[in-house]
Amino acid sequence: MKALFFLRHYNDIDHVTPVIYKWTQSGHSCDVVLIGSTQFRRDFRIKYLSQLQGVRVAHMRELFPLTEYLKWRLQMLILTRNVRRIKIIGRLAEKLAERYDEKQREPLWRHTAEYLLNRSFGSEGKGMVAFDWIERNSVICVEWVEVVVAMAKSRGFSAVSLPHGDSPHASQLIRRGERRMEPDITYSTAKIFDKLVVPNELCAKRFRPFLEDKNIAVLGSPRYCEEWLKILAGLMPPSPLIRSNSQLKIVMFLRKANFTTFWEEVGEVVHMIAEFPGVELIIKPHTRSGWKQSLTTDSSIRKLSNVRIAGDDAHSVHLMNWSDVIIDLATSVVFEAVRAKKPVLAADYLIAGCSTVAYYMPETELKCRDDVYEKINGFLTHGCDSFYVEEHRQRFLEEMLDYPDADVLPRYVALLEQATC
């Protein structure tokens, strides 16, 4: 069976790579087309996929003449919300989109889609096309995805939306400007797919207002299932981090810039932790918008001798392996630490939302500055063992990562096989 997978950025690569691995292990073949930055061609997971039998990996830049690729990229840029948020450039993009309207854009959309479908499937009558969760504020404009999906369906192929997250928030109003409890139309784009796949019910409930139950499949987390984590451990590039003789090593993972974060208090917490003797702290900005976060450019923090800002070469797994304790501002990267029983402190009082980690495991929640002090002091005094209430941790694993059981990746392959038939 043949499939065509589209990948945009780190989140897609994190969550869809395990599915592609299992798809090929089951005897099937696929094409993987990168539609984001060309830098992802160098990602270690993409290199791994390139070596698998039955997998072809290519970036859009490699598949089209330069002129066509640049036209395609320009049409993408003038329609994406990230560009339109930039004041002067955003207004220019809107003007260009008005002058060069949907009817004029369609021929290029159809040309690129037809080429990709022909390249992957030729005259075959069966196939499956997979994107991640394409949303209205996606870095890849929905208009092109709609054309690809529509053309695939017209050939009798199925279109599936695969996960790019595990829902680190248990609450809804988490971003700047969100003030009303109502279905978020951001997720309505999922209607274009035959099947939407999610790891858990927290993810599913975002889409339920827009989809029938039969179009949603809850299959567990491909990124954090035990089968994939064992394989990933052997793929990781050497860590740039060296373990020193400091008594307690802490990593703080920051959220994307568009999520409401109380940065003044985050800074206070960093300074307070830095004052503990024997503590070393690494701050990891978000991979896609860390440059927008004031904390990472705060000169008072950069002067602290026992505090560092992690570089792009330090992957989340490197940081978790290096650390003794993790402070989390609601990111799903810490789910692996929970599985490994490494202490995660859910700093919910620093953000607008309620984190999933704190929701399932109340013992992890930081509610005030006193909690931060007492937890860090406790780790220094008593060590980091016996942190979780095991009943809480097991419920988290069962409902968030291993639903309905730990045999996750075969379920994904079975669904894709069914979609391909």
Secondary structure, 3 states (H helix, E strand, C coil): CEEEEEECCHHHHHHHHHHHHHHHHCCCEEEEEECCCHHHHHCHHHHHHHHCCCEEEEEHHHHCCHHHHHHHHHHHHHHCHHHHCCHHHHHHHHHHHHHCCHHHHHHHHHHHHHHHHHHHHCCCCCCEEEECCCCCCCCCCHHHHHHHHHHHHHCCCEEEECCCCCCCECCCCCECCCCCCCCCHHHHHHHHCCEEEECCHHHHHHHCCCCCHHHEEECCCCCCCHHHHHHHHHHCCCCCCCCCCCCEEEEEECCCCCECECHHHHHHHHHHHHCCCCEEEEEECCCCCHHHCHHHHCHHHHCCCCEEECCCCCCHHHHHHHCCEEEECCCHHHHHHHHCCCCEEECHHHECCCEHHHHHCHHHECCCHHHHHHHHHHHHHHCCCCCCCHHHHHHHHHHHHCCCCCCHHHHHHHHHHHHHC
